[in-house]
Amino acid sequence: MKISRKRLSTDGCTLRTEDKILTVDIKRGWKEGTKITFPREGDQTPTNIPADVVFVVKDKPHPVFRREGSDIVYPAKITLKEALCGCTIKAPTLDGRTITVTSKDVVKPGTKKRIVGEGLPLSKCPTKRGDMILDFSVRFPDKLGQSTRDALEQILPV
């Protein structure tokens, strides 16, 4: 990261602007809000020592997943038929694989299923990973024909 900072000139009174490159090594699994401090690399004045430069990690939104700590959440969208009769979800992983998860149970809106070890690396122990959480949302039909409605009334329990 290139920064511009004010430094005292050799006369000890006037300031000059100086560019400096600071290397920030982002570690796998670091969470948003992690601070990286470069002591005394900031601006300096005749009456103050150089300030610290602090970078704060910010998560870049992912197009597929949402982050929850070291876990990632995958929005598993299924139809009402799949929610009632069973479904197969093909969930992408961060490393490009696809995990197939089959559910034969009734899936209610808001149901979550945890896939252990498929999340983000843990910052304190990068060989271990968080989990992937499948967050099921059920797509309901916009309308039903009368014959479908009658059939469902006969089939579904009260």
C-alpha positions, 0 to 999 in steps of 0.5 A: 500500500502506498502512503504519503506522509509528512516528515521533518526535513533535516533542519528539524523545523520544516516538513516535506512530503514523502511516499512510502510503500507499506506491505500488508500481508492479509492472513487467511481467515482474518475477520472484518475489523482486524487491525494491522498497525505500522508503528511510527510510519505516519505523519510527523511534526516538529512537536510530535513523534511519527504517528502510527498507520493503521489499516482495518480489514474490510470484507469484500462482499461475495456474489454467492456466500454471506460470511458469519465469522468463520462460517459461510452461508449459502442461500439454498433456494428450493420449490414448495414441491422440493420442500415437501417431497425432498430435494438435492442441492448442489452447493459450490465451495470456495475452492471450486468444488460442488457438494451435493446435499440430499434431503428427504425430510420436509424442509421448512422455510428458515431451515439450516443445514451445516456442512462441517469444514467447508467454510473459511480458514480459521485465522488462529489455525489456518489448517482448520476451517469453519462450516458452510451453512445451507440456509433454505428458502422455499419459493411458493407458487404465485397462484394455484388452479382450482383443481390443484387446490382441491387435490392439495386439500385432499392430500395434505393433512390438517 
